[in-house]
Amino acid sequence: MKILIVGTGALATLFGARFREAGREVTMLGTWKAGLAALRAHGARLIDAAGREHSYAVHVADDPAACRGTTHALVLVKAWQTARSAQQLADCLAGNGVAVSLQNGLGNREALTEKLGVDRVALGVTTSGATLLGPGLARSGGEGEVWIENHPVMSDLVAALRQAGFETTIVADAESLVWGKLTANAAINPLSAILRVTNGELIERPSARELMRELARETSNVAAACGVSLPFADPVAHAERVALQTAANRSSMLQDVRRGAPTEIDAICGAIAQLGEAHGVPTPANALLWRLVKAAVERNRNVS
């Protein structure tokens, strides 16, 4: 089985390297010129926990035509890139193929389904993390898990993920898990990006910790209004637990803001605020962080 990874960022590089290490054929499809050039020249490079660099040769493509007939695709782009990636997949995914979203935020399934149809899209969640150190170069953030919705052609991909060392579980419905991850992302990512601190430091600052709690509670309230049952009883305890487990990490949103790059804030706090408004659920903390992160990125662009 040949695997297509849509994206060339941190997680895409991590998954590409791990698949190749396990002996799987991998193609990485993207649009970032520097990332594509580095992957072609040096392969997918991964820094392990001991600080050692490993390089794995991967196929690289910037044209969907080079990937036609793909049966298994992992979508690992930022949420704001999903619509574009859906169009790429419409040009290369086989009729019986499936695209699996392992992305942050809300709206990714809908964007993929609009172009591919409901039968060719599966939702998933991963707690694996990585930091992009440069084009084609990532540092693993430690071992994580993968959950994917059941699908008729999913068994081969699950086997490949497990062979690559990812603890992978098939679930009947991933929506609850997506909202569970969203709760932690909303509580941690925007605050870490605005304050420019690691996840763990949010717990150490009383005012930041209280804001985390408000963001988690609001997300839980919106989930309930949408008919979604979270996979845990206490959203605050869950968000704080994730922050402690990833205490040394700099969130992907902080990395984006530092680079002056677009963030996933629209698909996280923005989506929560908009759904809250639609269902009559107050979300003042999410609405505020939504605008603050957007303002931070706009400032970076103006300065540059």
Secondary structure, 3 states (H helix, E strand, C coil): CEEEEECCCHHHHHHHHHHHHCCCEEEEECCCHHHHHHHHHHCEEEECCCCCEEEECCEEECCHHHHCCEEEEEECCCHHHHHHHHHHHHHHEEEEEEEEECCCCCCHHHHHHHHHCHHHEEEEEECCCEEEEECCEEEECCCCEEEEECCCCCHHHHHHHHHCCCEEEEECCCHHHHHHHHHHHHHHHHHHHHHCCCHHHHHHCHHHHHHHHHHHHHHHHHHHHCCCCCCCCCHHHHHHHHHHHCCCCCCHHHHHHHHCCCCCHHHCHHHHHHHHHHHCCCCHHHHHHHHHHHHHHHHHHHHC
